[in-house]
Amino acid sequence: MKLNKEQAKHLADTARIVAVAQFAAFGYTATVNQQYLIAVISSLWFFAAEWLAVMLLEGE
């Protein structure tokens, strides 16, 4: 799928928003409740979504 510059920026911003929201909801909550496995998994999802955002912007 070929995206134009504005579509890529919008999709990258959306991926970043989702990454931060899931990390805040799951990562922080898991850390507070000392559920470190969930916190690590949440961190991995955060980095995956950020990587996706970067790949979308590089593909412009």
C-alpha positions as CSV (number, residue, x, y, z in Angstrom):
1,M,0.0,0.0,0.0
2,K,1.4,3.4,-1.0
3,L,0.7,6.3,1.2
4,N,1.1,9.9,0.4
5,K,3.1,12.2,2.8
6,E,0.0,13.4,4.8
7,Q,-1.4,9.9,5.2
8,A,1.9,8.5,6.4
9,K,2.2,11.3,9.0
10,H,-1.4,10.7,10.2
11,L,-0.9,7.0,10.5
12,A,2.4,7.4,12.3
13,D,0.9,9.8,14.7
14,T,-2.0,7.4,15.4
15,A,0.5,4.6,16.0
16,R,2.4,6.8,18.5
17,I,-0.8,7.7,20.3
18,V,-1.8,4.1,20.6
19,A,1.7,3.2,21.8
20,V,1.6,5.8,24.6
21,A,-1.9,5.0,25.6
22,Q,-1.4,1.2,25.9
23,F,1.9,1.8,27.7
24,A,0.2,4.2,30.2
25,A,-2.7,1.8,30.8
26,F,-0.9,-1.5,31.0
27,G,2.7,-0.7,31.6
28,Y,2.2,1.7,34.4
29,T,-0.5,-0.3,36.1
30,A,1.5,-3.5,35.9
31,T,4.6,-1.7,37.4
32,V,2.5,-0.3,40.3
33,N,1.1,-3.7,41.0
34,Q,4.5,-5.4,40.6
35,Q,3.5,-7.5,37.6
36,Y,6.7,-7.1,35.8
37,L,6.1,-9.6,33.0
38,I,3.1,-7.6,31.9
39,A,5.2,-4.4,32.1
40,V,7.8,-5.9,29.9
41,I,5.3,-7.1,27.4
42,S,3.7,-3.7,27.3
43,S,7.1,-2.1,26.7
44,L,7.7,-4.5,23.8
45,W,4.4,-3.4,22.3
46,F,5.3,0.2,22.8
47,F,8.6,-0.2,21.0
48,A,6.9,-2.2,18.2
49,A,4.3,0.6,17.6
50,E,7.1,3.2,17.7
51,W,9.1,1.2,15.2
52,L,6.0,1.0,12.9
53,A,5.6,4.8,13.1
54,V,9.2,5.3,12.1
55,M,8.9,2.9,9.2
56,L,5.8,4.6,8.0
57,L,7.6,8.0,8.0
58,E,10.7,6.6,6.3
59,G,8.5,5.1,3.5
60,E,7.3,8.5,2.4
